Structures are given as C-alpha cells and as structure tokens.
C-alpha cells in the first residue's frame, strides 16, 4: 500500500510475521514485527496503521510498535488466518479469512462497521483477494483465488449490503491465478497473477485483458498504486511453492518491484472506524 500521509510504501511478509516501510525505491526499508501473521495494512493516521492478523484486527503504532487488538475474527479457528481486504466509501473495513492449507469453503469475507461490529458477508470462500469498488460505487469486485475469476456484487454504500451479480473476468490457469488487485483512474483492474509472471490489466465491463506488466518471477502476489501522484505500481512477489531449481532460475522471487503502469490509480477510501467503540 501507499501511505498518503507518510509518503511511503508499505508491504507485508505474512509468513515471517512482519511488514516493511520504505520511503524511496532502493533505500533500506524499516522492519516492523507483529505477534501474528499479518496480511493486511490500512492507513489510519500519521502514526497508526490498522493491521489484519491471524485472529482479527489490531491497531499498530509505528512510533512505539505497540499492538492493540480491536476485534477478534475467527480467533477460535486455529488453522485460519486473515488475508486481503480494503475500505469502502463509508469507511468500513472488509477483510477475508482463510484456511492456512487453502481448504475450499473454510474461509469467509467479513465487514467491520464504524462501531467495530463484525458481520460475515460472503461465507464458504477459500482465499479472499482483490477487493475494489467500481467508479460509480454501485459494485464491489472480489476475487476468491482458486475460482480463477473476478466476481461482481451489487453494492449499497449506505448499508454495505451485497448481492451477487455475475462473474466478470475468467483467468486461464496458464496465466496463473488471480491474487491481489488494484483499480486505476479509468476503472480498469490490475490483477497480480500467481504463477502468471506479471500484473495483468483487465476491463471489468468486457472481461478482456488489455495490458500486462511482465515480471522476471512467477508468483506475483499483489499490487497497489503508489507515489504522490499514484502513477507507480508497487508489486509484491513470493518465493513460496518454488523448488530450489526454480529459485535458482528465478532468483528475484520474493522481491518487491515498482513499475510504470502508464496510468494513475484511484485514491483509496479512508478508514473511518471508531477505535474507541465498545463491542
């Protein structure tokens, strides 16, 4: 993610219980350690992030490294952890939970409202990813990675209610599996494709692939528009599932890349959770 107040890049390393902050490409990042596997970072204010971790949502103070739990989500399910998510136009936070062995149907997508109430929105998922809203705010686009598709849900901003509309994008397995996703100012989707050696640009209205940023590594995990003008694409990749031979062939696996997408991104919605709410 791009932190608009700190003017810095952030990304997670889930399996190493940490996340990073970098002020400029090529500089040494600051490392922050977390008590649980952390999958989601959300800008809250200058010195605090909201972080999705195994067990729920917490506030992380970047000055003190203090972690304060806000809400528990599936903390009683030992094999589940958090994954991707995002904020909607009303400042609610959406976050997916998943089985760490990727068991189909064992996860769900949840919504945390301004008063920290948690509601299950989409049950029976596997790996929640790529949560963005259409430019007119009438649809939510959502990826459950193993399904190889992007789904469109009709979305009511005032209530947060969802209803499934249709599948809008189908990703062929030869181009990997859809993972993290971002939206540009033209309403097009940029999808990191695990096993697909790149970030693919898709038109959600036609279902057509219309662009590609190729990378020298197979497992591309997520992407976010970054920079003060949102004209860069921050791209994360992974070493997971690669053999020693593959790691030798693709030595940059696990690196973080910055690309020029040729288009600006849409600013993310601000999180408006009341962290003092009594749940």
C-alpha positions in Angstrom: 0.0 0.0 0.0 0.9 3.7 -0.4 0.6 5.7 2.9 -0.6 9.1 1.7 0.3 10.9 4.9 3.8 9.4 5.5 4.6 9.4 1.7 5.9 5.9 2.0 5.5 2.4 0.6 4.3 -0.5 2.9 4.1 -4.2 2.2 3.7 -7.4 4.3 5.6 -10.6 4.6 2.9 -12.9 6.0 4.9 -16.0 6.9 7.7 -14.0 8.6 5.4 -12.1 10.9 6.5 -8.7 9.7 5.8 -5.8 7.4 8.0 -3.1 5.9 8.0 0.6 5.2 10.2 2.2 2.5 10.5 5.9 1.9 12.0 5.7 -1.6 12.9 3.0 -4.1 16.3 1.5 -3.5 16.5 2.6 0.1 16.7 0.2 3.1 13.2 -0.4 4.5 12.1 -0.2 8.1 11.1 -3.6 9.5 8.1 -3.9 11.9 7.5 -7.2 13.7 4.0 -8.5 14.6 2.8 -11.1 17.1 0.7 -13.0 14.5 0.8 -13.5 10.7 -0.1 -10.1 9.2 -1.8 -9.9 5.8 -3.4 -6.5 5.5 -2.3 -2.9 6.2 -4.7 0.0 6.2 -3.7 3.7 6.6 -5.4 5.2 9.7 -3.4 8.3 10.6 0.2 9.6 10.6 1.5 7.1 13.2 -1.0 4.3 13.2 -2.0 1.5 10.9 -4.8 -1.0 11.2 -3.5 -4.4 10.6 -5.3 -7.6 9.7 -3.7 -10.5 11.5 -4.4 -14.1 12.3 -7.2 -13.7 14.9 -8.6 -10.4 13.8 -7.9 -6.7 13.5 -5.5 -4.6 15.6 -4.0 -1.1 15.7 -0.3 -0.8 15.2 1.6 2.3 16.4 4.6 2.9 14.1 6.4 5.0 16.7 6.2 2.6 19.6 5.5 -0.8 17.8 2.6 -1.2 20.3 -0.2 -3.5 19.1 -3.7 -3.1 20.4 -6.4 -5.6 19.4 -9.6 -4.1 18.3 -11.8 -7.1 17.2 -11.5 -10.8 17.1 -12.4 -12.6 13.9 -12.2 -16.4 13.8 -9.6 -16.4 16.5 -11.0 -19.7 17.8 -10.3 -21.4 14.4 -6.6 -22.3 14.9 -5.9 -23.1 11.2 -7.5 -19.9 9.8 -5.8 -16.5 9.3 -6.6 -13.2 7.7 -5.8 -12.4 4.1 -6.7 -9.4 1.8 -9.2 -6.6 2.3 -10.0 -2.9 1.9 -12.1 0.0 3.0 -15.3 1.0 1.3 -16.7 4.6 0.7 -18.3 4.8 4.1 -15.0 3.9 5.9 -16.0 0.3 6.8 -13.2 -2.3 6.6 -13.6 -5.5 4.7 -11.3 -8.5 5.4 -11.2 -12.1 4.3 -10.2 -15.1 6.5 -8.8 -18.3 5.0 -7.5 -21.7 6.0 -3.7 -21.9 6.0 -3.8 -25.1 4.0 -6.2 -23.4 1.5 -9.1 -25.7 2.3 -12.0 -24.8 0.0 -15.0 -23.3 1.7 -13.2 -22.8 5.1 -12.9 -19.1 4.8 -15.3 -16.1 4.6 -15.3 -12.4 3.9 -16.2 -10.1 6.8 -17.2 -6.4 7.1 -16.2 -4.4 10.2 -18.5 -1.3 10.6 -17.6 2.1 12.1 -18.6 0.8 15.6 -16.4 -2.3 15.2 -19.3 -4.7 14.7 -18.3 -7.6 12.6 -20.6 -9.2 10.0 -20.0 -12.2 7.8 -20.7 -11.1 4.2 -19.6 -14.0 1.9 -19.4 -17.4 3.5 -17.7 -20.5 2.1 -14.7 -18.9 0.5 -11.1 -20.2 0.1 -8.7 -17.3 -0.5 -10.2 -13.8 -0.4 -8.3 -11.3 -2.6 -8.5 -8.2 -4.7 -11.3 -6.2 -3.1 -12.2 -3.0 -5.0 -15.3 -0.9 -5.8 -16.4 0.4 -9.2 -16.1 4.1 -10.0 -19.8 4.7 -9.6 -19.6 2.8 -6.2 -22.5 0.5 -7.2 -20.4 -2.7 -7.5 -17.8 -4.5 -5.5 -15.3 -6.6 -7.4 -14.0 -9.6 -5.5 -11.6 -12.5 -6.1 -11.6 -15.9 -4.4 -8.3 -17.0 -5.9 -8.9 -20.8 -6.6 -12.1 -20.0 -8.6 -9.9 -18.3 -11.3 -12.4 -15.5 -11.6 -13.4 -12.0 -10.5 -17.0 -11.7 -9.3 -19.2 -8.6 -9.4 -21.5 -7.9 -6.5 -24.2 -5.2 -6.5 -23.3 -3.0 -3.6 -25.3 -0.5 -1.5 -22.9 2.1 0.0 -25.2 3.3 2.8 -25.9 -0.2 4.2 -23.0 -2.2 3.0 -25.4 -4.8 1.6 -24.2 -7.1 -1.2 -25.9 -9.3 -3.7 -24.1 -11.4 -6.3 -24.4 -10.1 -9.8 -22.2 -12.1 -12.1 -18.7 -13.3 -12.9 -16.9 -10.7 -15.0 -13.4 -12.0 -15.6 -12.1 -15.5 -16.1 -8.3 -16.1 -15.8 -6.9 -19.1 -17.6 -4.7 -21.3 -15.5 -1.8 -21.0 -18.0 -1.7 -17.3 -16.9 -1.7 -18.1 -13.2 -4.4 -17.5 -10.6 -5.8 -14.1 -9.7 -4.4 -12.7 -6.4 -4.2 -9.1 -5.3 -6.0 -6.4 -7.3 -6.0 -2.6 -7.8 -8.1 -0.2 -9.8 -6.8 2.7 -12.0 -8.4 6.1 -12.6 -10.1 4.7 -15.8 -11.9 2.0 -13.8 -9.7 -0.8 -15.2 -8.5 -3.6 -12.9 -4.8 -4.6 -12.4 -4.5 -8.1 -11.1 -1.4 -9.8 -9.7 -1.5 -13.3 -11.1 0.2 -16.1 -9.0 2.1 -18.3 -11.4 1.5 -15.8 -14.2 4.8 -13.8 -14.3 3.1 -10.5 -14.2 0.3 -8.0 -13.3 -2.4 -8.1 -15.9 -4.8 -5.2 -16.8 -8.4 -6.1 -17.3 -11.5 -4.3 -18.5 -14.3 -5.3 -15.9 -17.0 -4.2 -18.3 -16.0 -6.5 -21.2 -13.9 -9.2 -19.4 -11.0 -8.6 -21.8 -7.3 -8.5 -20.9 -6.0 -5.2 -22.2 -2.5 -4.9 -20.7 0.4 -6.7 -19.0 3.4 -5.8 -16.9 5.7 -8.8 -17.1 8.0 -9.7 -14.2 11.0 -12.0 -14.0 9.4 -14.2 -11.4 6.3 -16.5 -11.5 4.5 -15.9 -8.2 3.1 -12.3 -8.3 1.1 -11.8 -5.2 -0.3 -8.2 -5.0 -0.2 -4.7 -6.4 -1.0 -1.2 -5.3 -0.8 2.3 -6.9 1.8 4.3 -5.2 3.7 7.6 -5.2 2.4 11.1 -4.6 0.6 11.1 -8.0 -0.4 7.4 -7.7 1.4 6.9 -11.0 3.6 4.0 -9.9 2.6 0.4 -9.3 4.0 -1.3 -6.2 4.2 -5.1 -6.8 4.9 -7.9 -4.4 6.1 -11.4 -5.3 6.7 -14.6 -3.4 9.2 -17.4 -3.0 6.5 -19.8 -1.7 5.9 -23.1 -3.5 9.1 -22.7 -5.6 11.7 -25.6 -5.7 15.4 -24.9 -5.2 15.8 -25.3 -9.0 13.1 -22.7 -9.7 14.6 -20.3 -7.1 17.9 -20.6 -8.9 16.1 -19.9 -12.3 14.1 -17.0 -10.8 16.4 -15.5 -8.2 14.4 -12.3 -7.8 11.4 -14.2 -6.5 10.2 -12.6 -3.2 11.5 -9.2 -4.3 9.3 -6.1 -4.4 9.1 -4.2 -7.7 8.0 -0.7 -8.8 6.6 -0.3 -12.3 5.4 2.5 -14.5 1.8 1.4 -15.5 1.2 4.4 -17.7 -2.0 5.4 -15.9 -2.7 6.7 -12.4 -4.6 4.8 -9.7 -7.7 5.8 -7.9 -7.2 7.0 -4.3 -8.2 4.5 -1.7 -11.1 5.2 0.6 -10.2 6.3 4.1 -10.9 4.1 7.1 -13.4 5.6 9.5 -13.6 3.1 12.3 -14.3 4.4 15.8 -11.4 2.7 17.6 -13.0 3.6 21.0 -16.3 1.8 20.2 -17.4 -0.8 22.7 -18.1 -4.1 21.0 
